[in-house]
Structures are given as C-alpha cells and as structure tokens.
Amino acid sequence: VGEHSNWEAEQLRHRLLVAESARALWFMRPELLSWLCREVDERVAMDRIMGLQPLFDGLVEPALLSPRGGPPRQRRR
C-alpha cells in the first residue's frame, strides 16, 4: 500500500496489519489487486500479486495455491 495516506489506503493497510493468519492475508489478494490497479497497469499489478504466492507456500492449504483450487489440468489440443 506504500506511503499513500488516503482513507482507502489506510483501511487496507490496517486490515493487512491486523490479519490473524496467512490464510486471511491470502484472501485479501483481490482487494489488494483492485487497489494496485488504480496505481499501476493491471498486468503489473497482477504480476506483483502473483509474486506473493511463494511467501504462502507451507502457510496455506496447497489447494489455495493452485490456479483452480485443485491439481493442474491437462490442456486439450
């Protein structure tokens, strides 16, 4: 959230700081993505959010870390 001092940034910063678990932080990603998209290009914002995923390895259920909430699927050809 950086150094922004508007009300929304303060609310998000507070929610991130008082999150009770890694799982709670994991589920805040969409809100953080939405906020980031106002500051940077959507692709850059998504790259930043996806870059957080390794920080959650071993802290949240593996199913949450996979793209579809389950094992990777085979692509159709």
Salt bridges, closest charged atoms under 4 A:
GLU8 OE1 - ARG38 NH1 2.48
GLU10 OE2 - ARG13 NH1 2.62
GLU31 OE1 - ARG15 NH1 1.97
GLU39 OE1 - HIS4 NE2 3.28
GLU61 OE1 - ARG23 NE 2.89
